[in-house]
């Protein structure tokens, strides 16, 4: 997976826009892979779903807590991607009190599919989701890859360790 260029896709996001007013001041904004990754060194991690136990208890909160240590090692941004829509990702970010890690909604799974990481999780009632992985991405090129073992459709377990922030930080 090293030295592989990220797939070029469009992410459909919802962004806060106070000019709209009201209780829901958000508008649609399309963001491309290039918009997110060009000219930056980024940690990207992907997980099976917002609001799920491992993702919400360990992985996302630990990336948030260790953010400044990543920056000290030359990382410009940390992105969390999931095959969830923008409404779900925004609600999850709010519930996690995120300030530093940015969430990327891959609602249709197009990015995940093109990365070769789309799996079926019908055994959990999830449908198509991302396998858990992490990557260090430099200007859109993958320079380091951290994939959880056992990649499979309807996997019986959800391994977590390779893509943990602690493991990725150690590799930097």
C-alpha distance (Angstrom), angle and dihedral (degrees) to the residues before:
residue distance angle dihedral
X1 . . .
X2 3.82 . .
X3 3.81 119.9 .
X4 3.76 91.7 14.4
X5 3.79 118.9 144.0
X6 3.79 115.9 -125.2
X7 3.82 115.1 -111.6
X8 3.78 116.0 -98.7
X9 3.80 107.9 -119.3
X10 3.80 139.5 148.1
X11 3.79 118.0 -117.8
X12 3.81 115.8 -154.7
X13 3.80 105.5 -140.5
X14 3.78 136.9 175.5
X15 3.80 115.2 -135.0
X16 3.77 130.9 -170.8
X17 3.81 113.1 -104.5
X18 3.81 114.4 176.8
X19 3.83 90.9 -166.0
X20 3.82 87.3 74.3
X21 3.81 93.0 60.7
X22 3.79 125.8 -169.8
X23 3.79 129.9 83.0
X24 3.80 95.0 -51.5
X25 3.82 108.8 41.2
X26 3.81 96.7 173.9
X27 3.79 132.4 122.2
X28 3.79 134.0 -170.7
X29 3.78 116.4 -97.5
X30 3.79 124.4 178.1
X31 3.81 114.3 -142.2
X32 3.80 124.4 -172.3
X33 3.77 131.2 -146.7
X34 3.81 86.6 -109.3
X35 3.80 92.3 53.4
X36 3.80 90.0 55.3
X37 3.80 103.5 38.0
X38 3.83 110.3 23.7
X39 3.79 113.1 116.0
X40 3.81 94.5 -1.4
X41 3.79 137.8 101.9
X42 3.79 104.7 -134.9
X43 3.78 140.0 176.6
X44 3.79 109.0 -137.1
X45 3.77 120.2 -170.4
X46 3.76 127.1 179.2
X47 3.76 128.8 -162.5
X48 3.81 139.9 -179.9
X49 3.78 98.6 -102.3
X50 3.76 151.5 -18.7
X51 3.80 115.0 -102.3
X52 3.83 92.6 20.0
X53 3.83 118.2 134.5
X54 3.83 105.2 -108.7
X55 3.80 92.9 36.3
X56 3.81 94.4 49.3
X57 3.80 99.8 36.4
X58 3.80 102.0 41.6
X59 3.79 120.9 -0.3
X60 3.82 104.7 49.4
X61 3.84 96.6 34.3
X62 3.81 91.7 48.4
X63 3.81 92.8 50.7
X64 3.81 87.7 50.8
X65 3.84 92.2 49.0
X66 3.83 93.6 46.7
X67 3.82 95.7 41.8
X68 3.81 95.2 110.0
X69 3.82 91.2 51.1
X70 3.82 89.0 55.1
X71 3.82 90.6 49.6
X72 3.82 88.9 51.4
X73 3.83 87.4 56.4
X74 3.83 92.9 54.4
X75 3.80 101.4 -89.8
X76 3.82 115.3 142.2
X77 3.81 99.8 -169.0
X78 3.81 141.7 2.2
X79 3.80 116.7 -142.1
X80 3.79 127.4 -168.5
X81 3.80 114.6 -158.9
X82 3.78 127.7 -168.4
X83 3.79 136.9 166.1
X84 3.79 91.1 -109.1
X85 3.79 130.6 110.1
X86 3.78 123.7 -101.3
X87 3.82 93.5 -103.6
X88 3.81 91.2 57.6
X89 3.81 93.8 43.2
X90 3.83 92.1 49.4
X91 3.81 91.8 48.8
X92 3.81 90.5 47.9
X93 3.80 92.1 50.0
X94 3.80 90.4 50.1
X95 3.82 92.0 48.6
X96 3.83 89.6 50.1
X97 3.83 92.6 48.3
X98 3.81 89.9 -127.7
X99 3.78 116.0 -169.4
X100 3.81 103.5 159.7
X101 3.82 113.9 19.8
X102 3.80 112.7 77.1
X103 3.81 121.3 -142.0
X104 3.80 123.0 -137.5
X105 3.81 118.4 -159.9
X106 3.81 112.4 -145.9
X107 3.79 91.9 -176.8
X108 3.80 97.9 168.5
X109 3.81 94.1 35.5
X110 3.81 91.4 -122.8
X111 3.82 95.6 134.6
X112 3.80 91.8 43.4
X113 3.82 91.8 48.8
X114 3.81 92.1 49.3
X115 3.83 88.9 49.3
X116 3.82 88.6 55.6
X117 3.81 90.6 -119.9
X118 3.83 102.2 109.2
X119 3.80 112.8 119.5
X120 3.78 135.2 175.3
X121 3.80 113.4 -112.7
X122 3.80 98.6 177.6
X123 3.81 88.4 133.4
X124 3.83 86.4 71.1
X125 3.81 95.9 37.3
X126 3.82 90.9 -109.8
X127 3.81 102.2 114.5
X128 3.81 114.8 -157.4
X129 3.82 113.9 4.2
X130 3.78 141.8 154.3
X131 3.76 123.7 -86.8
X132 3.80 110.1 -124.2
X133 3.83 112.3 -95.2
X134 3.78 143.3 139.2
X135 3.79 133.5 -150.6
X136 3.76 141.0 -176.3
X137 3.80 105.9 -134.0
X138 3.79 123.1 -166.3
X139 3.83 115.2 -166.7
X140 3.81 91.1 -27.3
X141 3.84 95.4 -45.9
X142 3.80 121.3 110.6
X143 3.81 108.7 -124.0
X144 3.82 98.7 170.8
X145 3.81 131.7 20.4
X146 3.83 130.0 -156.8
X147 3.81 113.3 -175.9
X148 3.77 125.2 173.2
X149 3.82 114.2 -121.5
X150 3.79 124.3 -107.0
X151 3.82 100.3 44.5
X152 3.82 104.4 -169.6
X153 3.76 144.9 130.4
X154 3.81 113.1 -94.5
X155 3.81 91.9 6.4
X156 3.78 112.6 -169.1
X157 3.78 93.7 -136.4
X158 3.80 138.9 33.8
X159 3.80 107.6 -133.9
X160 3.79 117.7 -154.3
X161 3.79 127.4 -175.5
X162 3.80 111.7 73.8
X163 3.81 92.1 64.9
X164 3.80 95.6 40.5
X165 3.80 115.6 124.1
X166 3.80 89.9 -121.4
X167 3.83 91.3 57.4
X168 3.81 94.6 45.2
X169 3.83 91.5 46.2
X170 3.81 89.9 51.8
X171 3.83 89.7 53.6
X172 3.83 91.9 53.9
